[in-house]
Amino acid sequence: MHAYRTHTCGQLRASDSGSIARLSGWVHRKRDHGNLLFVDLRDHYGLTQCVLDISSTVFETLEKARPESVITVTGKVVARTQDTINPRLPTGEIELQVAEIEIQSIADVLPIQVAGDQEYPEEMRLKYRFLDLRREDVHANMMLRSRVITYLRNAMIDQGFTEFQTPILTASSPEGARDYLVPARLHPGKFYALPQAPQQFKQLLMVAGFDKYFQIAPCFRDEAGRADRSPGEFYQLDFEMSYVTQDDVFAAIEPVLEGVFKEFGGGRKVTPAPFPRVPYAEAMLKYGSDKPDLRNPIVIADVTEPFRGSGFGLFAKLVDKGAVVRAIPAPGAANQPRSWFDKLNEWARENGAGGLGYIQFAADGAKGPIAKNLEPERIAAIKAAANLADGDAVFFACDKELPAAKFAGLVRTKVGTDLDLLEKDIFKFCWTVDFPMYELNEETGLIDFSHNPFSMPQGGMEALENQDPLTINAYQYDIVCNGVELSSGAIRNHRADIMIKAFGIAGYGPEVVEEKFGGMLNAFRYGAPPHGGSAPGVDRIVMLLADQPNIREIILFPMNQQAQDLLMGAPAEVDASRWKELSIKPDLPKPKKEG
């Protein structure tokens, strides 16, 4: 007989009755029923009930084993009586009558309990993550993550993609976030950077002649944590293809995403491929976001003209100064009590707005402060533009175009949630396409890249030379699911001359482009195929599938929101000798004075 187990704790069935089995695992629960002691023994695979008579010679040994102690038990598999069967357990038809016990490891008193559903502060859970990971729900999340990654890998291989590993130590690159830097001991004063993404390397792979690349790629960004973003590191399904159009990229990844959400979505509906495509300008107008949640039926409308020169002076004056007005419908909300509208008004102020004006369309006419100051024909125009009916209400956002759009998007989400309008049990996908290549930095008055600087502008060199930069769209796209951006992607700029011109418009001279992107630029000069790709976030995919609001719930050993690893104690100070070895000297901020 094996030293530790003949079976796992999830393996024994009624057909094993009468056999001798040996199990090893953690003491999950102990229950004293007078003359009998019941122990639920748990391992990675499941749980088996073990029973011991108080008269047994090994009773005292087992009694000493606190919860989460590791033990090995040997005994006879016995079928439970009909009235004691536990249908919730795969092993619920049997129990193990313990004859022998060996204590492998005695657990100290637990700082957090593994059994049960007790909630603990996140800081405590992360400090004792090895215990937290033993808990059923957390354990299940990690197994889901593993299965999802296996599915994604197999799905890409089945489509003819080849998996490659790109470097972790590389050069610093201005890709939108802050790099993690690593001192180069052999090259004093110089640093490696951890990759924000394998962007340049995967493009170089296409230039090198590898037609279809993918990787479950680790990415590192020195940025703050959020509910849907892990500080420090994250993983993405990174892929790139040669000789492809935007349509080809979509056709490659859509069945993979549709498939993984169908496979692990627990029966929830999934948008069938091909996914809807929403141009960026339309997304900002109708949904107030470039990552629209299509479960929400509310569609924002432009109602600037009905307010232009109107009796509602506040909006009329702002419109004259270049503002726009967005209408956010609230279906069926006309009969909501005044307190509901007041709460939304207060919420708007908490979110930086002056308030939240509204109109109620009652059966006997439009009501509210705004309606009192608008002519009937203007009210009718608003009602038509926003597709409103009697019984509905409508809210307004008035500001410059971009802030008005963003605030209207917040209102749309708030109203849709408060009125419980979101479609249930569904994953709704869409592509946001036709992103602007450039945007105006209002602080500096200069033109910046709005998205990915490595994207091909629509119209190529001709557009860069002859169009107003702020009117140029790029072959850039985001894949969105339920309002969560899973990935950005693009058809890449594969020509050195276009790349230099594109960066020049954004204020980067040829010498800067050569310095920062010399490797890729040089590669383009020796024959580069048209290519494109994307990189859906693995962590966010799993977060959606597990129905978890916090991304740390699906990462094995996450950092907290302050980018600290509470389990391993990172980041940590190092001995002064290491500083000297690395030819760097700390210049620490002075401690803040108290009081």
Residue pairs with C-beta under 8 A, 6 or more apart in sequence:
1 20
1 22
1 74
2 22
3 72
4 22
4 24
4 72
5 22
5 23
5 24
5 72
6 20
6 21
6 22
6 23
7 16
7 21
7 22
7 23
8 23
8 43
8 44
8 45
8 46
9 23
9 25
9 41
9 42
9 43
9 45
9 46
9 47
9 48
9 91
10 43
10 45
10 46
10 47
10 48
10 90
10 91
11 45
11 46
11 91
12 21
12 48
12 77
12 91
12 94
12 96
13 90
13 91
13 93
13 94
14 79
14 93
14 94
16 77
16 94
17 77
17 78
17 79
17 94
18 76
18 77
18 78
19 76
19 77
20 74
20 75
20 76
20 77
21 74
21 75
21 76
21 77
21 96
22 72
22 73
22 74
23 41
23 43
23 48
23 50
23 72
23 73
23 74
23 96
24 43
24 70
24 71
24 72
24 73
24 104
25 41
25 42
25 43
25 48
25 70
25 71
26 41
26 42
26 43
26 68
26 69
26 70
26 114
26 134
27 39
27 40
27 41
27 42
27 65
27 66
27 67
27 68
27 69
27 70
27 71
27 107
28 39
28 40
28 41
28 42
28 47
28 67
28 114
28 115
29 38
29 39
29 40
29 67
29 115
30 37
30 38
30 39
30 40
30 65
30 67
31 37
31 38
31 39
32 38
34 54
35 53
35 54
35 55
36 51
36 52
36 53
36 54
37 51
37 52
37 54
37 59
37 62
37 63
38 49
38 50
38 51
39 49
39 50
39 51
39 52
39 62
39 73
39 98
40 47
40 48
40 49
40 50
40 115
41 47
41 48
41 49
41 50
41 71
41 73
41 96
42 134
44 139
46 89
46 90
46 91
47 89
47 91
48 91
48 94
48 95
48 96
49 86
49 89
49 91
49 92
49 95
49 96
50 73
50 75
50 95
50 96
50 97
50 98
51 95
51 96
51 97
51 98
52 58
52 59
52 62
52 97
52 98
53 59
56 98
56 99
58 98
58 99
58 100
58 101
61 101
61 103
62 71
62 98
62 101
64 103
64 106
65 71
65 103
65 106
65 107
66 106
66 107
66 108
66 109
66 110
67 107
67 110
67 113
67 114
67 115
68 107
68 110
68 114
68 131
68 134
69 103
69 104
69 105
69 106
69 107
70 103
70 104
70 105
70 107
71 101
71 102
71 103
71 104
72 101
72 102
72 104
73 96
73 98
73 100
73 101
73 102
74 98
74 99
74 100
74 101
75 96
75 97
75 98
75 99
75 100
76 96
76 97
76 99
77 94
77 95
77 96
77 97
78 94
78 95
78 96
78 97
79 93
79 94
80 86
80 92
80 93
80 94
80 95
85 92
85 93
86 92
110 131
111 124
111 127
111 128
111 131
112 118
112 120
112 124
112 125
112 128
112 131
112 132
114 131
114 134
114 135
120 132
122 552
122 560
123 560
123 566
125 132
126 132
126 552
126 558
126 559
126 560
126 565
126 566
126 567
127 566
127 567
128 567
129 556
129 557
129 566
129 567
130 567
132 138
133 139
133 142
133 556
138 553
141 542
141 546
141 548
141 553
141 554
142 554
142 556
144 264
144 542
144 545
144 546
144 554
145 538
145 542
145 554
147 264
148 260
148 264
148 538
148 541
148 542
148 545
149 216
149 538
151 259
151 260
151 263
151 264
152 216
152 237
152 256
152 260
152 538
152 541
153 163
153 214
153 216
155 255
155 256
155 259
155 260
156 163
156 214
156 237
156 239
156 256
157 163
159 212
159 252
159 256
160 212
161 212
161 213
161 214
161 239
162 210
162 212
162 213
162 214
163 213
163 214
163 215
163 216
164 205
164 210
164 213
164 214
164 215
165 215
166 195
166 198
166 201
166 202
166 205
166 215
166 217
167 195
167 201
168 194
168 195
168 218
169 182
169 192
169 193
169 194
170 192
170 193
170 194
170 195
170 201
171 192
171 193
171 519
172 179
172 181
172 191
172 193
173 179
173 193
173 196
173 199
173 200
173 516
173 517
174 516
175 196
175 197
175 199
176 196
177 196
177 221
177 222
177 223
178 221
178 222
178 223
179 193
179 194
179 196
179 220
179 221
179 222
180 193
180 194
180 220
180 221
180 222
180 232
181 191
181 192
181 193
181 194
182 191
182 192
182 193
182 194
183 190
183 191
183 192
183 582
183 583
183 584
184 190
184 191
184 192
185 581
185 582
185 583
188 582
188 583
189 583
189 584
194 220
195 201
195 218
195 219
195 220
196 219
196 220
196 221
197 217
197 219
197 236
197 238
197 535
198 215
198 217
198 219
198 238
199 454
200 454
200 517
200 519
200 520
202 213
202 215
202 238
202 239
202 240
202 533
203 240
203 454
203 492
203 494
203 520
203 523
203 531
204 519
204 520
204 523
205 213
205 240
206 213
206 240
206 241
206 242
206 492
206 494
206 528
206 529
206 531
207 494
207 520
207 523
207 524
207 526
207 527
207 528
207 529
211 241
211 242
211 243
212 239
212 240
212 241
212 242
213 238
213 239
213 240
213 241
213 533
214 237
214 238
214 239
214 240
215 238
215 239
216 235
216 236
216 237
216 238
216 538
217 235
217 236
217 237
217 238
217 535
218 233
218 234
218 235
219 233
219 234
219 235
219 236
220 232
220 233
221 232
221 233
221 234
222 232
222 563
223 229
223 231
224 231
224 561
224 563
225 231
225 559
225 560
225 561
225 562
225 563
226 561
227 549
227 550
227 551
228 484
228 540
228 543
228 551
229 551
230 539
230 551
230 552
230 555
230 558
230 559
231 559
231 561
231 562
231 563
232 559
232 563
234 537
234 538
234 539
235 537
235 538
235 539
236 487
236 535
236 536
236 537
236 538
237 256
237 487
237 535
237 536
237 537
237 538
237 541
238 533
238 535
239 252
239 253
239 533
239 534
239 535
240 531
240 532
240 533
241 248
241 249
241 252
241 531
241 532
241 533
242 529
242 530
242 531
243 529
243 530
243 531
244 252
244 491
244 530
244 531
244 532
245 491
245 532
246 433
246 475
246 477
246 491
246 532
248 532
249 477
249 489
249 491
249 532
249 533
249 534
250 274
250 275
250 431
250 477
251 274
253 479
253 534
253 536
254 273
254 274
254 275
254 429
255 273
257 429
257 479
257 481
257 486
257 536
257 541
258 270
258 271
258 272
258 273
258 429
260 541
260 545
261 268
261 270
261 427
261 481
261 541
261 544
261 545
262 270
264 545
265 427
265 545
266 545
267 425
268 425
268 426
268 427
269 425
269 426
269 427
270 426
270 427
270 429
271 426
271 427
271 428
271 429
271 430
275 429
275 430
275 431
275 479
276 294
276 429
276 430
276 431
277 430
277 431
277 433
278 286
278 287
278 292
278 430
278 431
278 432
278 433
279 432
279 433
279 434
280 290
280 432
280 433
280 434
280 435
280 436
280 473
281 434
283 289
283 290
283 291
283 292
283 432
284 290
284 402
284 405
284 409
285 300
285 302
285 326
285 405
286 292
286 299
286 300
286 301
287 293
287 296
287 299
287 300
287 409
287 412
288 300
288 326
288 328
288 405
288 406
288 407
288 408
288 409
288 410
288 411
288 412
289 406
289 409
289 483
290 432
290 435
290 478
290 485
291 432
291 478
291 480
291 483
291 484
291 485
292 430
292 432
292 480
292 483
293 413
293 416
293 422
293 428
293 482
293 483
294 428
294 430
294 482
295 422
295 423
295 426
295 428
295 482
295 483
296 412
296 413
296 416
296 421
296 422
296 483
297 331
297 416
297 421
297 423
298 328
298 329
298 330
298 331
298 412
298 415
298 416
298 421
299 329
299 387
300 326
300 327
300 328
300 329
300 405
300 408
300 409
300 412
301 326
301 327
301 329
301 385
301 386
301 387
302 324
302 325
302 326
302 327
302 385
303 325
303 326
303 327
303 381
303 382
303 385
303 386
303 396
304 319
304 323
304 324
304 325
305 381
306 325
306 374
306 378
306 379
306 381
306 382
306 385
307 315
307 316
307 319
307 325
307 374
307 378
307 398
308 316
308 319
308 320
309 316
310 316
310 373
310 374
310 375
310 378
311 373
311 374
311 375
312 370
312 373
312 374
313 373
314 398
315 323
315 325
315 357
315 396
315 398
318 398
318 399
319 325
319 398
322 400
323 398
323 399
323 400
323 404
324 398
324 399
324 400
324 401
324 404
325 396
325 397
325 398
325 404
326 396
326 397
326 398
326 404
326 405
326 407
326 408
327 382
327 385
327 386
327 394
327 395
327 396
328 394
328 395
328 396
328 397
328 408
328 411
328 412
328 415
329 386
329 387
329 388
329 392
329 393
329 394
330 336
330 358
330 392
330 393
330 394
330 395
330 415
330 419
331 392
331 419
331 421
332 391
332 392
332 419
333 340
333 360
333 392
333 393
333 415
333 419
334 360
334 361
334 362
334 367
334 390
334 391
334 392
334 393
335 362
335 391
336 393
340 418
341 356
341 358
341 393
344 356
344 358
344 395
344 411
344 414
344 415
344 418
345 355
345 356
347 356
347 414
348 354
348 355
348 356
348 411
349 355
351 407
351 410
353 397
353 407
356 395
356 396
356 411
357 368
357 369
357 370
357 395
357 396
357 398
358 368
358 370
358 393
358 394
358 395
358 396
359 366
359 367
359 368
359 370
359 371
359 379
359 382
359 393
359 394
360 366
360 367
360 368
360 371
360 393
361 367
361 383
361 388
361 389
361 390
361 391
361 392
361 393
361 394
362 390
362 391
363 390
363 391
365 371
366 374
366 379
366 383
370 396
371 379
374 382
382 388
382 394
383 394
386 394
388 394
395 411
395 415
397 404
397 405
397 407
397 408
397 411
398 404
399 407
413 483
415 421
416 422
427 481
427 482
427 544
428 481
428 482
429 479
429 480
429 481
430 479
430 480
431 477
431 478
431 479
431 480
432 477
432 478
432 480
433 476
433 477
434 458
434 473
434 474
434 476
435 450
435 451
435 455
435 473
435 474
435 476
435 477
435 478
436 450
436 451
436 470
436 472
436 473
436 474
437 449
437 450
437 451
437 455
437 457
437 458
437 469
437 472
437 473
437 474
437 476
437 502
438 447
438 448
438 449
438 450
438 469
438 470
438 472
438 505
438 506
439 447
439 448
439 449
439 450
439 470
440 446
440 447
440 448
440 470
441 447
441 448
446 507
447 469
447 470
447 505
447 506
447 507
448 506
448 507
449 506
451 474
451 476
451 488
451 490
452 474
452 476
452 488
452 490
453 502
453 503
453 506
454 490
454 492
454 493
454 499
455 474
455 475
455 476
455 490
455 491
455 492
455 493
456 474
456 475
456 490
456 491
456 492
456 493
456 494
456 498
456 530
456 532
457 463
457 464
457 472
457 473
457 474
457 475
457 493
457 498
457 502
458 472
458 473
458 474
458 475
459 467
459 472
460 498
461 495
461 497
461 498
461 501
463 472
464 472
464 498
464 501
464 502
464 505
465 501
469 505
474 490
475 490
475 491
475 532
476 488
476 489
476 490
477 488
477 489
477 490
477 534
478 485
478 486
478 487
478 488
478 489
479 485
479 486
479 487
479 489
479 534
479 536
480 486
481 544
482 544
484 540
484 543
484 544
485 540
486 536
486 537
486 540
486 541
487 534
487 535
487 536
487 537
488 534
488 535
489 532
489 533
489 534
489 535
490 532
490 533
490 534
491 530
491 531
491 532
492 530
492 531
492 532
492 533
493 499
493 502
494 524
494 528
494 529
494 530
494 531
495 524
495 528
496 521
496 524
496 525
499 513
499 517
499 521
499 524
500 510
500 513
500 521
503 512
503 513
504 510
508 516
513 521
514 521
539 551
539 554
539 555
540 551
542 554
543 550
543 551
543 553
543 554
546 553
546 554
548 554
551 558
552 558
552 560
557 565
557 567
557 568
559 565
560 566
563 571
564 570
564 571
565 571
579 585
579 586
